[in-house]
Structures are given as structure tokens and as C-alpha cells.
């Protein structure tokens, strides 16, 4: 039986977790199951989750020591039923009441690889969102984007709470061994890995979840050059790990890349900041040449 599952990761969200859970249990189309992994919270948020759990038989709580957000995605793995769709939600964000209903109406009730909507940002203590519908834009369907990501590092998705993915894809991405790497965020890993693995992606620009802006997730935070270098190393390690595990070449061939490039519409070429086909060809040739000599050096 097909199931829609909401997975919430929580760490010290006592100010927000009640509204987060209320939003999940106020859906016009209810979730079949709600899974919460608490990453060693030291505030009152765990008590709030336990209170919900005592009243909601379909809520399962996993408590673990604090190891970072990545670790919660590994920890929930044993609880994920096959033939299900996993809707991700951070403990400080909220779903508008019709989010699941509208998502299903746009895509259908059968499983899809990876879907992502937009953010409706707010910075108040309590969300005032009335609906997930933010525009009348049509859904966009992206077939394989593996070559685009392996060559250009294209980021095709949105933050964690905007994402849903099939249990089959989730179980290919996780468990991830470098979960203690806090320089690299879980949404980045999911977005990159799903593309590398050839997942078909669906963009739902007409829908938006409630994305809370507060001090700990402020997008205007400044990062040092050392922070950026550490993050880039972590991303490259993830790329290499998935490519090696699934026997995928780290860099795509020219024809593979342009096959995917040609499928993109003007909107996505602009959003991904892709250069002209001529400039892309020169860059791909350089990458292929560099990779050839690197492999030759290793063999020698």
C-alpha cells in the first residue's frame, strides 16, 4: 500500500516545533505516518514532541545523541516503508494546511523520484500562511540531470522542507558515511545525490511551504574563505563517494552532457546560470583532458 510519510528532524526547536507539528496534523489530506528524529535536544522541544506522540498513534519518535542534522537522515532509515513518499520538514518550518493535497493534485498519488516547491519566507513567531498556493505557474519536469551536476555542480532543488522524494531514492542516498561533516548541509547532499543517481525531478513553482527566517538559519550569514573551502571539499567528497558506489563516471562525456543541456528550457538555463553551448563545449573538453591525464598518472 502506498504511503505518504512526513519526516521531521528536530534539534532544540522548542520555540517552533509545536507549530511545525500542528501544521502537519492540520493537513486537508492527512499524512499516513509522521516520523520525528530528535538529535539530542537539550531544551523543551522533546517534551512537546512526546506530548504529540501520546495523542497521535501514527507519530513515531526516535531519540538519539547529538551528531548533527545529517545523522537524523541516517537514523530514520529503518522506519521508512517501501512504496512510500517521504516529505521532509525541518522542525522550525511549517506546511500550509493544503500542502500535501495540492502536491498530490499536481503530480498524482503514485510515487515520483524527487519533487520540490518554493519557500514562503516569514520571520514572525507564528506563521500566518493561509495556503500553499502562491502562483498559477505550471509544474516543470526535469528528466535526468546527472551530467549537469557532475560537470557543473548545478543545484536543482530548494531547501530541505521544500523537498519530497520516493523511499526508493531515499534508500539509495542514505545512509551517508560522512554524516558528521557539518560544513555541508543535508539539502545539498539530497539535491546533488539525487541528480547524480539520475532521478527525475519535478519542480512545483506554484506551491510554497512556510520557511521560517531566524538567527540560526539566516541566509545573509557571512562565510570565510576557509569555510567555503571546507564546504567545497565536503561536496567533492560526496560527489566522488556516490559516483564510486554506483559506478558512475565522476565527469560526464560531452554527448551525455549536451543531451541533458538540450532538454532544459530557457528558464532553467537562466536559473542555473549556464553559459552558451560554445563555452560549455570548451569547458567540457578541458575537464575531459584533465581527467584523462589524471587517470593516466594514477595508472603509471
N, C-alpha and C positions, 0 to 999 in steps of 0.2 A: 504494500500500500504506500502510495506517495505521501510524503510528509513535508510540511513547511516548519522549519526549526529556526528559532531566534537564538543566537549565541551572543551573550553579553560578557565582556571582560571588564572586571572591576578592580580598582585599587584606590582606596581612600577617597571615594566619591560620596561621602555622607551628605554633602550639600545637594547632590544631583540624582543619586541612584533611585530615590523614591519616585521622582517624576519620570525617570527613564523606564522603570518597571510599570508604572501606571500607563505610560504611553503604549507599551507592548500589550498590556491586558485590556486596553480600550479599543483595540483594532476592530473595525467593522467586519473584517474577515479574520477570525481568530487564528493564531498560530497553534499548530498541533503540539508543539513542545517548546519549552524555554529552558535553555541551559546557561547557567552563570558560573564562571570560574573566577574565584576571588584570589588575587595574587598576594596573599599575606597582608591584608589591610590591618591597620592599627587604629583606625577611627571607628565610628559607629555604623559605617555602611554595611558591615557584615551582619549586624543585628537587624537592620532594615530588610536585608535580603532574606534572612532566616524567618522574619515575620511574614513576608510574602510567601515563602515556601510552605509555611504551616497552613496557609489558606488556599494555596494553588497546587493541586496534586500533579499538574504537568510541569512544574518547575523543579529542576534538579540543580543542586548547588554542589560545586567542587571547591574545597578549600585546599590551598597549597601555600608553601613558603614563598616569600617574595623573591622572584627571579627575573622580573621584567615582563612586559606585555607579551613579547614573543612566546614566552613559556606557557601562557594561557592557551594559545592556539594549539600547542602540542598536547596540553593536558586534557582538552575536551575531546580529543580524537576518539578514545574508546567509547564515548557516548553517542557518537554520530551514526544514526541508522543509514543503511544503504537506501538508495532510491529516495533521497530527500534533497531539499534545497535549503542551504544554510544562509540565513540573513544575519549579517554581522552588525553589532551595535556596541559602541563604547559606552561605558557607564555614566558618562556625563552628557550624552546626546539623547535625543528623543525622536520617536516616529510620530508624524501626524496620524490621526485616527484612521485614515483611509489608505495608508501607505501600502500595506500588503494587498488589499483589494484592488487598488489601481495598478499595482505592479502585475498582478495576475491577469487583469483585464487587458493589459497591453501586450503581454507576452504569452499568456496561456498558462494552464496549470501543470503542464509537463515540464520535465527538467530541462534547464539550459546550463551552459558551461559557466558563464560569468556575465552578470548584469551590473550596471552602475548608474545611479541617478546623480542629481546635483545636490548642493548644500543650500539650505536656507539658514543663513547665519543669524544668531541672536546673542546678546550679551546680558540679558536680564536674568534674574534669579529663577523666574518661571517662564516657560515658553508660552507664546500667545498664538502659535500656528493653528490655523483652522483646517487646513487641508494640505495634502502633499502636492496637489496640482499647482504648478507655477507658470505654465505656458501651454500652448497647444502645439508645440513642436512635435514632429514625428520621431518615432524611435529610429535609431541608427544601428544597423547590423554590420559588424566588422568580422569578416572571416579571419583566417589565420594571420596573426601579426608577429609571428616568431622571428622572422628575418629582420623586420623593422626594429625590434627590440634588441636582438643580438648585435645588430650593426650600429644602431643609433642610440640605444637606450631609451627609446620612446616610452613615455609614461602614459599609458592608455587606461585611465580609470579615475577614481576620485577617492577621498579619504575613507577609512575603514567602514564607517556607519552607512556609507552610500552603496556598499557592495553586497551582492548576494552571489553565491556560487554553488554548483552541484556538489553533493557529497563525494562523488567520484573524483572530481577535480581537487577538492579539499584534501582527500587522502593521497593524492599524488604530490601535493605541495608540502604536506606535513606528515611526519614530524621533520622539523628542520634542525640540524645538529648544532648550529651556531646561535642558539636562542638567547644566549647571554650577551650578545652583541647589541648594546643599547644605542649605538651610533646609527643604527639602521632600523627604520620603523616597519611594523608589521604590514601596513598597507602597501608600502613599497615592495616588500617581498611578494605579497599576493599578486599585485599588479604585474610585476616583472615575470614572476614564475609562471603565471597562467598564460601569458603570451608566449614565453619560451616553449611551453608544452603544447602550443598550437590551439589553445582554447578559442572558441568562437565567442566574441564579446557583443553585448547588446547595450547600447547607450540609451538611457531614458531621460532626455533633457527636459521633458515636461513635468517630471516629478522631482521633489526635493525633500530630504529629511531635515530635522532640526539639528543644526550643528552649533554647539554652544562655544562661544568665544570667552575664554577666561585666561588668567595669568599663565597657567601651566601648558596651554596649547596655543598660545599667541603666535600667529603666523609671521608677525613682524620681528620675532626674536632674531638677534644678530648672531651669526656663527663665525668663528675664527677660521683662518686658513687651515689650521691643524684639524679643527672639527670637520671641515669639508673633506680634507684628505683622508681622514679616518673613515668617513661615510663612503667615500668613493672606493676605498679598499674593501669595505664590507659588501658593497654592491657587486664589485667584480668577483669577490669570492662566491657570492650567491649564484651569479651567472655561471661561473665555472663549475660549481657543485651540481647544479641542475643539468647542465649540458653533459657532464661526465656521467651522472647517474642514469640519464635516459638516452645516452649515446647520440647526442645532438652536437653537430659541429659548433664550436664556440662562435665562429664568424660564418655568416651565410655566403653562399655563392651569389654571383652577380644576378643570374637569372632568377633565383629564388627571391632575392630582394625586390627586383623590379616587377615581379608578378604580384607581390603584395602592394607595392607602391602604386601600381596602376589601378588597383581596386579602390584606393582611397579617393573620396570626393574632395572638393576644394576646401570645405570646412575643416576636415581633419588634417589636410596638408598644412593649412594655416595654423591650426591649433597645435600641431606637433612641430611647427617651425622647421619644416623640411625644405631644403634648398631645391633648386631646379634639378631636373633629371641629369643634365650635363655635369653639374658639380657633384651630384651624388655618384655618378659613374666614376669620376676621377678619385673620389674618396674611397670607394669600394675597391678599386684597383690597388690603391696604396695599402689598404688594410689586408687585402689578399696577399700582396707581395710580402708585407711584414710577417704575416702568419706563416707563409711558405718558408722563409729563411729562419724563422724561429723554430719551426718543426725540424728543418734540416739540421740546425745547430744541436737540437736535442738528440737526434739520431746519431750524430757524429760524436 
